[in-house]
Amino acid sequence: MTYAMNWDLDSIFSGGSQSPELAQRMTQLSEEIHTYHTAVTAWQPSKEVEPLAQLLTLAEQISNGFEQCSSFINALLSSNVNDSQAKILYGDLFNKLPEYQLASTIFSKKLTEITEGDWEELMASEQLQPVAFRLGEIRRDGKELLSEAEENIINTLQLDGLNAWSAHYDTIVASIAIPFTQADGTTVELSAGQAFNKMMGDPDATVRQDLFTKWEQAWSEKADLFADTLNHLDGFRLSTQKLHGVDNYLKEPLEYNRLKQETLDTMWATIQKNKQPIVDFLTRKAQLFGKEKMDWQDQDAPIILGDMKERTYSFDAAATFIIENFQKFSPKMATFAQMAFEKEWIEAEDRPGKRPGGYCTSLPETKESRIFMTYSNSVNEVATLAHELGHAFHSSVLWDLPGLNQEYAMNVAETASTFAELIVADATLKEAKTKEEKINLLDAKMQNAIAMFMNIHTRYIFENNFYQARQKGLVSSEQISTMMLEAQKESYLDSLGCYHPHFWAAKLHFFIDDVPFYNFPYTFGYLFSMGIYAYANQQGTNFEDEYIALLRDTASMTTEELAQKHLQADLTKPDFWQAGIDMVLKDVEEFMTLTEEYI
């Protein structure tokens, strides 16, 4: 089977950034927002179900429309960072937000006016009971809001504040170009995404070192611009929190992820206690490369021993491999993945002008998803493709639920994706024909664990330290780089030979204008999915329906309740986290045994 490597966007809105259909939907969106604002303003809170249900229907229509337009425009910008018209459209779309946010503020505050008795009666009704948990969250948040006028001012200023600084980051990144001399002696300019993939994945150590040196230089040359951007992004957040009387910068991400601080602390503490074997793994890998210590740019480099040739997968081969192995755990996952390939939902071509990274985005009005990545035939890229398909599958099993119950948080969002990735990683391991190939594939699988336990822990430590410093004033680019260096040394137990001081500038996640502390949910989702994966292997064919039931509950309860209901696990205790980590340590142990003779 041959699959397209470019996504189909015309089936969403034809004509790209000049699409008349998009323009019409955005005009309609403005009208819907105005209607909703008028209706919310006129609404008199009471224990009557129907008026509240009608408002929820209007809000869902707007939310779906906004996400549909936003996902489409972002897809245009991702596939062509120089699409200036798409940038304008993004601005036009976000200019519609303040009126909707004002209406949402009015709605939230009015929910708080309903008496406890009437509220309980409302939430017990057949129509509202399915979304009672989510409405309770909105009511809780309404109690912390400022006046409608003040919230409207903040939301309006956010357009040229938080949102603008995030967009500014993308503009700076688009100007990054890394020179690279090819084998034939010609020099080409690599985009940030292309340079990163080659720097971290090329089997030639001299290529990785050369690119890493140029990479650090490229980001350091624009460090002051990135420092301004980060300072003002997080400064805006801190100012907004202060206006709302919030002095804990983790309050918003914890509430968004429906997670207790106790759970987060337990997860990191359990990881920290188990880091030495991970350090030993990195040191052994460095030794296989002829070094005493692991260098930053070598963490994801492939281990090629003897005359082994690294396994590669064409895009079509990757698609077939993923579908076949999804089938073993969930026929519904396999059918869904095949549909995504056949309907051209995936942008995978390796070409200049694309933004770095990968993601999956939802299109709720058409009940579709789109996946963005730059595919390069490696085992890691197969895993990334499976990861994003896991996200898309998660969204698909929720499409028949009320809109509020589709708004799952990022920590559980990473569960389905990482689960899908684990399926592929283990499948590639089982196909290993030689010891050398098994070592190579074990390392590829471990790269995810290294990222979750070391790299993302670095980001969490760094963000904590940066927010504390930013509360006292602006932080210079030099100070930020020092903070990053210190965070890397703390997380990696000072075990690396060289570090990446400008990682803070190169990592998109620090500059996303969504919920702050964008990174720790990845580690949570990774270990949470480990527990689910172990459970799946025990359950066999009975697993699929239970798994889908868990996914369908991901926006309808706290994370701790989700784990208790579906896995009978207490996330505030280290046992659950240790069980997932033990699965990783088993891979480390096997890797150390297999590689002993090569040292």
C-alpha positions as CSV (number, residue, x, y, z in Angstrom):
1,M,0.0,0.0,0.0
2,T,1.3,3.5,-0.9
3,Y,0.3,6.4,1.4
4,A,0.6,10.1,0.8
5,M,3.2,11.9,2.9
6,N,1.3,15.3,2.7
7,W,-1.9,15.9,4.6
8,D,-5.2,16.8,3.0
9,L,-6.3,20.2,4.3
10,D,-8.6,21.1,1.5
11,S,-11.2,18.6,2.9
12,I,-11.4,20.9,5.9
13,F,-11.4,24.3,4.2
14,S,-10.4,24.4,0.5
15,G,-8.0,27.0,-0.7
16,G,-5.4,27.2,2.1
17,S,-5.0,30.6,3.7
18,Q,-7.1,32.1,0.9
19,S,-10.0,29.8,1.6
20,P,-13.5,31.4,1.2
21,E,-14.9,28.6,3.4
22,L,-12.6,29.5,6.2
23,A,-13.5,33.2,5.9
24,Q,-17.2,32.3,6.0
25,R,-16.8,30.1,9.1
26,M,-14.8,32.8,10.9
27,T,-17.6,35.3,10.1
28,Q,-20.2,32.9,11.3
29,L,-18.1,32.3,14.5
30,S,-18.3,36.0,15.3
31,E,-22.1,35.9,15.0
32,E,-22.3,32.8,17.2
33,I,-20.1,34.5,19.9
34,H,-22.3,37.6,19.8
35,T,-25.4,35.4,20.2
36,Y,-23.9,33.5,23.1
37,H,-22.8,36.7,24.8
38,T,-26.3,38.1,24.5
39,A,-27.9,34.9,25.8
40,V,-25.5,34.6,28.8
41,T,-26.1,38.2,29.7
42,A,-29.8,37.7,29.7
43,W,-29.8,34.4,31.6
44,Q,-31.2,34.4,35.1
45,P,-29.5,31.5,37.1
46,S,-32.0,29.1,38.6
47,K,-32.7,25.4,39.0
48,E,-34.3,25.3,35.5
49,V,-32.4,22.8,33.4
50,E,-33.3,23.8,29.9
51,P,-32.0,27.4,29.8
52,L,-28.6,26.1,31.1
53,A,-28.6,23.2,28.6
54,Q,-29.2,25.7,25.8
55,L,-26.3,27.8,26.8
56,L,-24.0,24.8,26.9
57,T,-25.1,23.9,23.4
58,L,-24.2,27.4,22.1
59,A,-20.8,27.3,23.9
60,E,-20.0,23.9,22.5
61,Q,-20.8,25.1,19.0
62,I,-18.4,28.1,19.4
63,S,-15.7,26.0,21.0
64,N,-15.8,23.5,18.2
65,G,-15.8,26.2,15.6
66,F,-12.8,28.0,17.1
67,E,-10.8,24.8,17.4
68,Q,-11.7,23.8,13.8
69,C,-10.4,27.1,12.5
70,S,-7.4,27.3,14.9
71,S,-6.3,23.7,14.0
72,F,-6.6,24.5,10.3
73,I,-4.6,27.8,10.4
74,N,-2.0,26.3,12.7
75,A,-1.6,23.4,10.2
76,L,-1.0,25.9,7.4
77,L,1.7,27.6,9.5
78,S,3.3,24.4,10.6
79,S,3.7,23.1,7.0
80,N,4.9,26.6,5.8
81,V,6.3,28.9,8.4
82,N,6.5,31.6,5.8
83,D,2.7,31.7,5.1
84,S,2.2,35.4,6.0
85,Q,-1.5,35.3,5.3
86,A,-2.0,32.4,7.7
87,K,-0.3,34.5,10.4
88,I,-2.8,37.3,9.8
89,L,-5.7,34.8,9.9
90,Y,-4.4,33.6,13.3
91,G,-4.5,37.1,14.6
92,D,-8.0,37.7,13.2
93,L,-9.2,34.5,14.8
94,F,-7.8,35.3,18.3
95,N,-9.3,38.8,18.0
96,K,-12.6,37.1,18.4
97,L,-11.6,35.6,21.8
98,P,-12.2,38.5,24.2
99,E,-16.0,38.6,23.6
100,Y,-16.3,34.9,24.0
101,Q,-14.0,34.9,27.1
102,L,-16.2,37.7,28.5
103,A,-19.3,35.7,27.9
104,S,-17.6,32.7,29.6
105,T,-16.6,34.9,32.5
106,I,-20.3,36.0,32.9
107,F,-21.4,32.4,32.6
108,S,-18.9,31.1,35.3
109,K,-19.8,33.9,37.7
110,K,-23.5,33.3,37.3
111,L,-23.0,29.6,38.1
112,T,-21.7,30.7,41.5
113,E,-25.0,32.5,42.2
114,I,-26.9,29.2,42.2
115,T,-27.6,28.0,45.7
116,E,-26.0,24.7,46.8
117,G,-29.5,23.0,47.0
118,D,-30.5,24.2,43.5
119,W,-27.1,23.2,42.2
120,E,-27.3,19.7,43.5
121,E,-30.8,19.4,41.9
122,L,-29.5,20.7,38.6
123,M,-26.6,18.3,38.5
124,A,-28.8,15.3,39.3
125,S,-30.9,16.0,36.3
126,E,-30.7,13.5,33.4
127,Q,-29.6,16.2,31.0
128,L,-26.8,17.7,33.0
129,Q,-25.6,14.8,35.1
130,P,-23.1,13.6,32.4
131,V,-21.3,16.9,32.5
132,A,-21.7,17.6,36.3
133,F,-18.0,17.2,37.0
134,R,-17.0,19.7,34.3
135,L,-19.7,22.2,35.3
136,G,-18.4,21.9,38.9
137,E,-14.9,22.9,37.7
138,I,-16.3,25.9,35.8
139,R,-18.3,26.9,38.9
140,R,-15.2,26.5,41.1
141,D,-13.2,28.7,38.7
142,G,-15.9,31.3,38.6
143,K,-15.5,31.9,42.4
144,E,-11.9,33.2,41.7
145,L,-12.7,35.5,38.8
146,L,-12.5,39.3,39.0
147,S,-15.3,41.5,37.8
148,E,-16.5,41.0,34.2
149,A,-14.9,44.3,33.2
150,E,-11.6,43.5,34.7
151,E,-11.5,40.0,33.2
152,N,-12.4,41.5,29.8
153,I,-9.5,43.9,30.0
154,I,-7.1,41.1,30.9
155,N,-8.4,38.9,28.0
156,T,-8.1,41.7,25.5
157,L,-4.6,42.6,26.6
158,Q,-3.6,39.0,26.3
159,L,-3.9,39.2,22.5
160,D,-0.9,41.5,22.3
161,G,0.6,40.1,25.4
162,L,0.8,36.3,26.1
163,N,-0.5,35.3,22.6
164,A,1.7,37.8,20.8
165,W,4.9,36.8,22.5
166,S,4.2,33.1,21.8
167,A,3.7,34.0,18.1
168,H,6.9,36.1,18.2
169,Y,8.8,33.0,19.2
170,D,7.7,31.3,16.1
171,T,8.8,34.3,14.0
172,I,12.3,34.1,15.5
173,V,12.6,30.4,15.0
174,A,11.6,30.8,11.4
175,S,14.8,32.8,10.9
176,I,17.1,30.1,12.4
177,A,19.2,28.5,9.7
178,I,22.0,26.0,10.4
179,P,24.7,25.5,7.7
180,F,25.6,21.9,7.0
181,T,28.2,20.6,4.6
182,Q,27.1,17.4,2.8
183,A,29.2,14.4,1.8
184,D,29.6,15.9,-1.7
185,G,31.1,19.1,-0.3
186,T,28.1,21.3,-0.9
187,T,26.7,23.4,1.9
188,V,23.0,23.6,2.6
189,E,20.9,25.7,5.1
190,L,18.9,23.4,7.4
191,S,15.8,24.7,9.2
192,A,15.7,24.2,12.9
193,G,13.6,21.1,12.6
194,Q,15.9,19.5,10.0
195,A,19.0,20.4,11.9
196,F,17.6,19.0,15.1
197,N,16.7,15.6,13.6
198,K,20.1,15.3,12.0
199,M,22.0,16.5,15.1
200,M,20.4,14.0,17.4
201,G,20.0,11.1,15.0
202,D,22.9,10.9,12.6
203,P,25.1,7.8,13.2
204,D,28.3,9.9,12.5
205,A,29.6,11.4,15.7
206,T,31.5,14.1,13.9
207,V,28.3,15.2,12.2
208,R,26.5,15.3,15.5
209,Q,29.3,17.3,17.1
210,D,29.6,19.7,14.2
211,L,25.8,20.4,14.2
212,F,25.6,20.7,18.0
213,T,28.3,23.4,18.0
214,K,26.5,25.3,15.2
215,W,23.1,24.7,16.9
216,E,24.3,26.2,20.2
217,Q,25.8,29.2,18.3
218,A,22.6,29.8,16.3
219,W,20.4,29.9,19.4
220,S,22.9,31.9,21.5
221,E,23.1,34.6,18.8
222,K,19.4,35.3,19.3
223,A,19.4,34.6,23.0
224,D,18.4,38.1,24.0
225,L,15.4,38.0,21.7
226,F,14.4,34.6,23.2
227,A,15.0,35.9,26.8
228,D,12.7,38.9,26.1
229,T,10.0,36.6,24.8
230,L,10.2,34.2,27.7
231,N,10.4,37.0,30.3
232,H,7.2,38.6,28.9
233,L,5.3,35.4,28.4
234,D,5.8,34.2,32.0
235,G,5.7,37.8,33.3
236,F,2.2,38.1,31.8
237,R,1.2,34.9,33.5
238,L,2.6,35.9,36.9
239,S,0.9,39.3,36.7
240,T,-2.4,37.7,35.8
241,Q,-2.1,35.3,38.7
242,K,-1.2,38.1,41.1
243,L,-4.3,40.0,40.0
244,H,-6.4,37.0,40.9
245,G,-4.7,36.6,44.3
246,V,-2.8,33.5,43.3
247,D,0.8,33.2,44.6
248,N,1.4,29.6,43.5
249,Y,2.4,29.4,39.9
250,L,1.7,25.7,39.9
251,K,-1.9,26.1,40.8
252,E,-3.1,26.5,37.2
253,P,-1.2,23.6,35.7
254,L,-2.2,21.3,38.5
255,E,-5.9,22.2,38.3
256,Y,-5.8,22.0,34.5
257,N,-4.3,18.5,34.7
258,R,-6.7,17.6,37.5
259,L,-3.8,16.5,39.6
260,K,-2.8,16.9,43.2
261,Q,0.6,18.4,44.1
262,E,1.1,15.3,46.3
263,T,0.8,13.1,43.2
264,L,3.3,15.2,41.2
265,D,5.8,15.3,44.0
266,T,5.5,11.5,44.6
267,M,6.1,10.9,40.9
268,W,9.3,13.0,40.7
269,A,10.6,11.7,44.1
270,T,10.2,8.1,42.9
271,I,12.0,8.8,39.7
272,Q,14.8,10.6,41.5
273,K,15.4,7.5,43.7
274,N,15.9,5.4,40.5
275,K,18.2,7.6,38.5
276,Q,21.5,5.9,39.0
277,P,20.7,2.9,36.7
278,I,19.7,5.5,34.0
279,V,23.0,7.3,34.5
280,D,24.8,3.9,34.2
281,F,22.9,3.3,31.0
282,L,24.0,6.7,29.6
283,T,27.6,6.1,30.6
284,R,27.6,2.6,29.0
285,K,26.2,4.1,25.8
286,A,29.0,6.8,25.9
287,Q,31.6,4.0,26.3
288,L,30.2,2.2,23.2
289,F,30.8,5.5,21.4
290,G,34.4,5.6,22.7
291,K,33.8,8.3,25.3
292,E,34.0,8.4,29.0
293,K,30.7,10.4,29.5
294,M,27.6,11.0,27.5
295,D,27.5,14.2,25.5
296,W,24.1,16.0,25.1
297,Q,23.9,15.5,21.3
298,D,24.7,11.8,21.6
299,Q,21.7,10.8,23.8
300,D,19.5,9.8,20.9
301,A,22.2,8.7,18.5
302,P,21.9,5.1,17.3
303,I,24.2,2.4,18.6
304,I,25.6,0.5,15.7
305,L,27.9,-2.4,16.6
306,G,29.8,-4.8,14.4
307,D,28.5,-4.9,10.8
308,M,24.9,-4.2,11.8
309,K,23.0,-1.9,9.6
310,E,20.4,0.2,11.3
311,R,16.9,-0.8,10.5
312,T,14.9,1.8,8.5
313,Y,11.3,2.0,7.6
314,S,9.9,3.8,4.6
315,F,6.7,5.7,5.4
316,D,4.6,3.0,3.8
317,A,6.5,0.3,5.7
318,A,6.0,2.2,9.0
319,A,2.3,2.5,8.3
320,T,1.9,-1.2,7.7
321,F,4.0,-2.1,10.8
322,I,2.0,0.2,13.0
323,I,-1.4,-1.1,11.8
324,E,-0.3,-4.7,12.2
325,N,0.9,-4.2,15.8
326,F,-2.0,-2.1,16.9
327,Q,-4.2,-5.0,15.7
328,K,-2.6,-7.3,18.4
329,F,-3.9,-5.0,21.2
330,S,-6.9,-3.3,19.7
331,P,-8.5,-4.0,16.3
332,K,-10.3,-0.6,16.7
333,M,-6.9,1.2,17.0
334,A,-5.6,-0.6,13.9
335,T,-8.7,0.2,11.9
336,F,-8.5,3.8,13.0
337,A,-4.8,4.1,12.1
338,Q,-5.4,2.7,8.6
339,M,-8.2,5.2,8.0
340,A,-5.9,8.0,9.1
341,F,-3.3,6.9,6.5
342,E,-5.9,6.4,3.7
343,K,-7.6,9.7,4.3
344,E,-4.3,11.6,4.2
345,W,-4.4,13.0,7.8
346,I,-0.6,13.0,8.1
347,E,1.9,15.6,7.0
348,A,5.3,13.7,7.1
349,E,7.4,15.0,4.2
350,D,11.0,16.1,5.0
351,R,11.4,19.5,3.4
352,P,12.5,23.0,4.2
353,G,10.0,25.6,5.5
354,K,8.3,23.3,8.1
355,R,8.3,24.1,11.8
356,P,10.2,21.7,14.0
357,G,8.5,19.0,16.1
358,G,5.4,17.0,15.8
359,Y,1.8,17.1,17.1
360,C,-1.7,15.9,16.6
361,T,-4.6,18.4,16.4
362,S,-8.4,17.8,16.5
363,L,-11.0,19.1,14.2
364,P,-14.2,18.6,16.2
365,E,-16.7,19.9,13.6
366,T,-15.7,17.2,11.0
367,K,-14.7,14.7,13.8
368,E,-11.2,14.3,12.3
369,S,-7.6,14.8,13.4
370,R,-4.4,15.9,11.6
371,I,-0.9,14.8,12.4
372,F,2.2,16.9,11.8
373,M,5.8,15.6,11.8
374,T,8.9,15.4,9.6
375,Y,9.5,11.7,8.9
376,S,13.0,10.4,8.3
377,N,12.8,6.6,8.1
378,S,14.3,5.8,11.5
379,V,12.9,3.5,14.2
380,N,12.4,6.6,16.3
381,E,10.2,8.2,13.7
382,V,8.0,5.1,13.5
383,A,7.5,5.5,17.3
384,T,6.7,9.2,16.9
385,L,4.2,8.4,14.2
386,A,2.6,5.8,16.4
387,H,2.6,8.3,19.3
388,E,0.6,10.9,17.3
389,L,-1.8,8.3,16.1
390,G,-2.4,7.4,19.7
391,H,-3.5,11.0,20.3
392,A,-5.8,10.9,17.3
393,F,-7.4,7.6,18.5
394,H,-8.0,9.1,21.9
395,S,-9.9,12.0,20.4
396,S,-11.9,9.6,18.2
397,V,-13.4,7.6,21.0
398,L,-14.7,10.8,22.6
399,W,-16.4,12.3,19.5
400,D,-19.9,11.1,20.6
401,L,-19.6,12.6,24.1
402,P,-20.7,16.1,25.2
403,G,-18.1,18.7,24.3
404,L,-17.2,19.4,27.9
405,N,-16.3,15.7,28.4
406,Q,-13.9,15.8,25.5
407,E,-11.7,18.4,27.1
408,Y,-9.1,16.0,28.6
409,A,-6.0,17.4,30.1
410,M,-2.5,17.0,28.8
411,N,-1.2,14.5,31.3
412,V,-3.9,11.9,30.4
413,A,-3.6,13.0,26.7
414,E,-0.1,11.7,26.8
415,T,-1.3,8.3,28.0
416,A,-2.9,7.0,24.8
417,S,0.0,8.4,22.7
418,T,2.7,6.8,24.8
419,F,0.8,3.5,25.0
420,A,0.7,3.4,21.2
421,E,4.5,4.2,21.2
422,L,5.2,1.3,23.6
423,I,3.4,-1.1,21.4
424,V,5.6,-0.2,18.4
425,A,8.8,-0.2,20.5
426,D,8.2,-3.7,21.9
427,A,7.2,-4.9,18.4
428,T,10.5,-3.8,16.9
429,L,12.4,-5.4,19.7
430,K,10.7,-8.8,19.0
431,E,11.8,-8.6,15.4
432,A,15.5,-8.3,16.3
433,K,17.5,-10.9,14.4
434,T,20.9,-10.4,16.2
435,K,22.3,-9.3,19.5
436,E,23.6,-6.1,17.9
437,E,20.2,-5.3,16.5
438,K,18.6,-5.9,19.9
439,I,21.1,-3.6,21.5
440,N,20.2,-0.9,18.9
441,L,16.5,-1.3,19.4
442,L,16.7,-1.4,23.2
443,D,18.6,1.9,23.1
444,A,15.9,3.3,20.8
445,K,13.2,2.3,23.3
446,M,15.2,3.7,26.2
447,Q,15.5,7.1,24.5
448,N,11.9,7.7,25.5
449,A,12.7,6.8,29.2
450,I,15.7,9.1,29.2
451,A,13.6,11.9,27.8
452,M,10.9,11.4,30.5
453,F,13.1,10.9,33.5
454,M,16.1,13.2,32.7
455,N,15.3,15.7,30.0
456,I,11.8,16.6,31.1
457,H,12.8,16.6,34.7
458,T,15.4,19.2,33.6
459,R,12.6,21.3,32.2
460,Y,10.5,21.0,35.4
461,I,13.4,22.0,37.6
462,F,14.3,24.9,35.2
463,E,10.8,26.2,35.0
464,N,10.4,26.1,38.8
465,N,13.7,28.1,39.2
466,F,12.8,30.5,36.4
467,Y,9.4,31.3,37.8
468,Q,10.9,32.0,41.2
469,A,13.5,34.3,39.7
470,R,10.9,36.0,37.4
471,Q,8.7,36.9,40.4
472,K,11.5,39.2,41.5
473,G,12.1,40.8,38.1
474,L,13.4,40.4,34.6
475,V,16.0,37.6,34.1
476,S,18.9,38.1,31.6
477,S,19.7,35.6,28.9
478,E,23.0,34.8,30.7
479,Q,21.1,34.0,33.9
480,I,18.6,31.9,32.1
481,S,21.3,29.8,30.4
482,T,23.0,29.4,33.8
483,M,19.7,28.2,35.3
484,M,19.3,25.7,32.4
485,L,22.8,24.4,32.9
486,E,22.3,23.9,36.6
487,A,18.9,22.2,36.0
488,Q,20.6,19.8,33.5
489,K,23.4,18.9,35.9
490,E,20.8,18.3,38.7
491,S,18.6,16.2,36.7
492,Y,21.3,14.1,35.0
493,L,23.2,13.8,38.3
494,D,26.1,15.8,36.7
495,S,26.9,12.8,34.6
496,L,27.2,14.3,31.1
497,G,30.4,15.3,29.3
498,C,28.8,18.4,27.8
499,Y,25.5,20.2,28.2
500,H,23.1,22.4,26.2
501,P,22.9,25.8,27.9
502,H,20.5,27.3,25.3
503,F,18.1,24.4,25.5
504,W,15.6,26.8,27.0
505,A,15.6,28.9,23.8
506,A,15.5,25.9,21.4
507,K,12.6,24.1,23.2
508,L,9.3,25.2,21.8
509,H,7.4,24.0,24.9
510,F,8.6,26.8,27.1
511,F,7.0,29.3,24.7
512,I,3.6,27.9,24.2
513,D,0.8,30.3,25.3
514,D,-1.4,27.5,26.7
515,V,-1.2,26.2,30.2
516,P,2.2,26.9,31.9
517,F,4.5,23.9,32.9
518,Y,3.7,22.2,29.6
519,N,6.3,19.5,30.2
520,F,5.7,17.4,33.3
521,P,2.5,15.9,31.8
522,Y,4.7,14.0,29.4
523,T,6.4,12.1,32.2
524,F,3.1,11.5,33.9
525,G,1.5,10.2,30.8
526,Y,4.6,8.0,30.1
527,L,4.5,6.2,33.5
528,F,0.7,6.1,33.6
529,S,0.7,4.4,30.2
530,M,3.3,2.0,31.5
531,G,0.8,0.9,34.1
532,I,-1.9,0.5,31.4
533,Y,0.5,-1.4,29.1
534,A,1.4,-3.9,31.9
535,Y,-2.4,-4.3,32.6
536,A,-3.0,-4.8,28.9
537,N,-0.5,-7.6,28.7
538,Q,-2.2,-9.3,31.6
539,Q,-5.8,-8.9,30.2
540,G,-5.1,-10.0,26.6
541,T,-8.2,-9.8,24.3
542,N,-10.4,-8.4,27.1
543,F,-8.3,-5.2,27.2
544,E,-9.7,-3.2,24.3
545,D,-13.1,-2.3,25.8
546,E,-11.6,-1.5,29.2
547,Y,-9.0,0.7,27.6
548,I,-11.5,2.7,25.6
549,A,-13.7,3.0,28.8
550,L,-10.7,4.6,30.6
551,L,-10.0,7.0,27.7
552,R,-13.7,8.1,27.6
553,D,-13.4,9.0,31.3
554,T,-10.3,11.2,30.9
555,A,-12.2,14.5,31.1
556,S,-14.9,13.5,33.5
557,M,-13.0,13.0,36.8
558,T,-9.7,13.8,38.6
559,T,-6.6,11.9,37.5
560,E,-6.4,10.2,40.9
561,E,-10.1,9.1,40.5
562,L,-9.4,7.8,37.0
563,A,-6.5,5.6,38.2
564,Q,-8.5,4.3,41.1
565,K,-11.5,3.5,39.0
566,H,-9.8,1.8,36.0
567,L,-6.5,0.6,37.5
568,Q,-7.2,0.3,41.2
569,A,-4.1,2.4,41.8
570,D,-3.3,5.2,44.3
571,L,-1.2,7.8,42.5
572,T,-0.2,9.5,45.7
573,K,1.8,6.4,46.7
574,P,5.1,5.5,45.2
575,D,4.1,1.9,44.4
576,F,2.3,2.7,41.2
577,W,5.2,4.8,39.9
578,Q,7.8,2.3,41.0
579,A,6.0,-0.4,39.0
580,G,6.3,1.6,35.8
581,I,10.0,2.5,36.5
582,D,10.8,-1.2,37.2
583,M,9.7,-2.0,33.6
584,V,12.3,0.6,32.4
585,L,15.0,-0.8,34.7
586,K,14.4,-4.2,33.3
587,D,15.3,-2.9,29.9
588,V,18.4,-1.2,31.4
589,E,19.5,-4.5,33.0
590,E,19.1,-6.4,29.7
591,F,21.0,-3.6,27.8
592,M,23.9,-3.7,30.3
593,T,24.2,-7.5,30.1
594,L,24.1,-7.5,26.3
595,T,26.7,-4.7,25.9
596,E,29.2,-6.0,28.5
597,E,31.4,-7.8,26.0
598,Y,31.8,-4.6,23.9
599,I,33.5,-2.5,26.6
